[in-house]
Amino acid sequence: MLIDTHCHLSYSDYDNLDDVIKNMNGIMIASGCDDKTNKEVLELVNKYDNVYGTLGIHPENIDSINDDSLKFIEKNIMNPKIVAIGEIGLDYHYTKENKTLQKEVLESQLKLAQKYNKSVVIHSRDAIFDTYNILKKYNLKGSIHCFSSSLNMAKEFIKLGYKIGIGGVVTFKNSKKLQEIVKEIDIKDILLETDSPYLSPEPFRGKKNIPSNVYYVALKVSELKNMNIDEVINITSENAMNIFVSKK
C-alpha cells in the first residue's frame, strides 16, 4: 500500500479536498504547521480512515504562536491517529534574525516528542548543521522531510535513527545530487512523500500536487534503485510503519 508520509491537506489549498483524499488509494499523513492547520489535521483524521496526522509548529510560523499553541499539541498528541510531532525544525532561508527562538521552539517540541514517545517530522532549510546538532541530543526517530543536503549528512541522520524523506524533487532533471543520494542509501532508509500541494513530480511539475502523485515518486525511486516498483512501495511503506507506528 502506498503511503504519502508528508502532505498538507487544507480546504484553503484545494477546492475539492474531499475528492483529493478519496482518490488516494493509500494512506496520507497530513502535517500541521501552525494553530490553524493543526486543528484542520485533527478534523481530517477523525473524518477519514486513511488520513493520519502530525501536529507541530513550523519554523516559519513561530512568530504567530502563543502559550496555547504547544498546549494544544500536547493535549492532542495521544490521539491514536496522530503519529508524530511535525512539521518542526529550522529554516534560515528567509529569516535568520530569530535563530535563537527557532531553536527554542524546536527543542520544546522535541521534548514533547520524547515525553510522549512520539516520532518527529523535521524541516531543515539552510540550517542542516544546527538541525543535526540539536537532534543528536535527543533519543528520537522520524523523518528528515524533503531532504536537500549531502549524502554524508543523510548518512549521519540515518545513524541517529531517522529516515530520509524523498518527494517530487527527485523526479526533476536538475536534481542529480538528490538522485545520487537515493542511489547510495539503503531503500530501508527512505520514506516517500509529496509535500502536497507543493513540489509536484514530473510529469505534473507546475501543477498543484496531490497525495496520489506519490506513485510517481515511487516510480522514480524504483528506476534509480533498479528495483521493481512494487518492492519499493512495500519496503518504504514498512519503513513508514516502523517510524510512525512501532514503538521504540
C-alpha positions, 0 to 999 in steps of 0.5 A: 500500500502506498503511503504519502508520509508528508502532505498538507491537506487544507480546504484553503489549498484545494477546492475539492479536498474531499475528492483529493483524499478519496482518490488516494488509494493509500494512506496520507499523513497530513502535517500541521504547521501552525494553530490553524492547520493543526486543528484542520489535521485533527478534523481530517483524521477523525473524518477519514480512515486513511488520513493520519496526522502530525501536529507541530509548529513550523519554523516559519510560523513561530512568530504567530504562536502563543502559550496555547499553541504547544498546549494544544499539541500536547493535549492532542498528541495521544490521539491514536491517529496522530503519529508524530510531532511535525512539521518542526525544525529550522529554516534560515532561508528567509529569516535568520534574525530569530535563530535563537527562538527557532531553536527554542521552539524546536527543542520544546517540541522535541521534548514533547516528542520524547515525553510522549514517545512520539516520532518527529517530522523535521524541516531543515532549510539552510540550517542542516548543521544546527538541525543535526546538532540539536537532534543528536541530543535527543533519543528520537526517530522520524523523518528528515522531510524533503531532504536537500543536503549531502549524502554524508549528512543523510548518512549521519541522520540515518545513524541517529535513527531517522529516515530520509524523506524523498518527494517530487524533487527527485523526479526533476532533471536538475536534481542529480545530487538528490538522485545520487543520494537515493542511489547510495542509501539503503531503500530501508532508509527512505520514506516517500512523500509529496509535500502536497500541494507543493513540489509536484513530480514530473510529469505534473511539475507546475501543477498543484500536487496531490497525495496520489502523485506519490506513485510517481515518486515511487516510480522514480525511486524504483528506476534509480534503485533498479528495483521493481516498483512494487518492492519499493512501495512495500519496503518504504511503506514498512519503513513508514510503519516502523517510524510512525507506528512501532514503538521504540 
